[in-house]
Amino acid sequence: MPAASTENLLPDGVFAASLTPLSEDMSVDYQALAAHCRWLLEQGADGAALLGTTGEANSFGLRERIGLIEGVLEHGIPSHRLLVGTGCCAFPDTVALTRFAVESGAGGILMLPPFYYKPVSDEGLYRYFSLVVDQVKDSRLRIYLYHFPKLTGVPFSAALTERLALAFPDIVVGMKDSGGEWAHMKEVCERLPGFRLFAGTERYLADVLNIGGVGCISATANATVALAAEVYRRWRAGEDVSAAQAQLSAIRQAFEAGGFVPVLKQLFARWQQKPEWLQMRPPMAPLPESLIDGIAAEVERLGLRIAP
Amino acid sequence: MPAASTENLLPDGVFAASLTPLSEDMSVDYQALAAHCRWLLEQGADGAALLGTTGEANSFGLRERIGLIEGVLEHGIPSHRLLVGTGCCAFPDTVALTRFAVESGAGGILMLPPFYYKPVSDEGLYRYFSLVVDQVKDSRLRIYLYHFPKLTGVPFSAALTERLALAFPDIVVGMKDSGGEWAHMKEVCERLPGFRLFAGTERYLADVLNIGGVGCISATANATVALAAEVYRRWRAGEDVSAAQAQLSAIRQAFEAGGFVPVLKQLFARWQQKPEWLQMRPPMAPLPESLIDGIAAEVERLGLRIAP
């Protein structure tokens, strides 16, 4: 549907929350990152999410994050295929990074809540997001609320999500729901028809599509991308995806034996025979190779193949 | 003991984790902040902790935090009376801010762990702190680990604390323990004689002094400072402080009816008749005045008096 795809500029489908390849001095290797994004697109991803949790975003300072966006674009990745994480603890940082990403043509903004203070009231969070929208002041701004209470300690309640979506209907357009709770995804979709919900895991890909969601943005989609993209395309074509989704969910589950950043970086180092993947910023630290052995064997048994 | 106080440059006693007064545009009001620090010292505080949790540190960007340190020093607060919070999520930010604080002559550094990713291994945290010490590269660096698991989700286990203190004996010299768990404070003091533990609440002031700790760094000491300082001085003089400590603990508890930042800012706005105290950065939001009424009445009943 070429006509639809050029008219509808809002992202949907399968997005990998891209890993961030690093150089030996732990700076971002822009060329390797762009190469990985290109590889994800070739595998069938609808796009990549930069500066998400899996991209170690919060281990980079504001200037480094801006540099990362610039670096990827300079290496030829089309900006509209990128979702960019911009939510920091301090609103001036969030405003600066968001403005840069919007001006760079990003396909959408993933925005964490300010995640240090807790508990905070929905009123306080509403004020925060209102301030950010007001200060970014750009009609091209499209925010996907990034719900990840296990890491942030600051949930987007369904009530707050609704309040923000109604207050800023053309701006707060969706959510990446990494809460892992089906009831939350369902409530958000039911309260807000047309709200663009991405599951934070490909395990719920078909499920969210069935209730009006638009896709998934996932850490493990760095590896499962081809199969996840197949599920998405077949679902769009009206085919039965239950077997493919079951395989996808099983592979996803096998990755959950360790923290995704070290697990995926250590696996890509093997799969692509590139030891430079092993660089990660503390507090991330490599996991025992025996654990990685087990995951590698299990995902292969389940049918995952990554060509070198 | 003037001789001791000039020889011993390491901080001890009662530190208020200073509130950060803001202007109407939510920038830091340096003059008001310096005035508040001066007032705390006049009330008997041994010093002030800047850019802690109560100071809304994580609601300010890196440049704003550097500006805050500069601004306070320019307004005449002696640098050695200041502990400065410098722990960010990204190590380059932590390094830059720590270096600036050390070069400014701060009496010590309060360092949060990187607090987005969780769970993380003690090995990953050890690598993080090693990297920061290595990159700051300043023999004047004195770190107090800032243990506040309710907000960070990233505890300093006693084992990790010991590993860091033994690896960097002249640098990782102490802890602000805001965990609220007596067992943790006790274990750290027992494992590490000479380690400078500050309780994160004045409720444990006498208790930590009795097991080798050195004082407290507390949000509510913004208000309880005079009484807390009295407990500390009388304890140092070998007097019985049980009645004064009991009063101090009761007042502390009365403040716990709401989040400390809005509670204290709303109370200071009343006590000092300065509505500008009401400015706070989102996600902080003012609490209902009826709640503040109750706290104000209760702390007054318990004997707290703040002169306008």
Interface residues (C-beta under 8 A of the other chain):
Chain A: T53 N58 S59 F60 G61 L62 E64 C88 C89 A90 F91 P92 D93 A96 P113 P114 F115 Y116 Y117 K118 P119 V120 S121 E123 G124 L125 R127 Y128 L131 K150 L151 T152 G153 V154 G259 V261 R281 P282 P283 M284 A285
Chain B: T53 N58 S59 F60 G61 L62 E64 C88 C89 A90 F91 P92 D93 A96 P113 P114 F115 Y116 Y117 K118 P119 V120 S121 E123 G124 L125 R127 Y128 L131 K150 L151 T152 G153 V154 G259 V261 R281 P282 P283 M284 A285
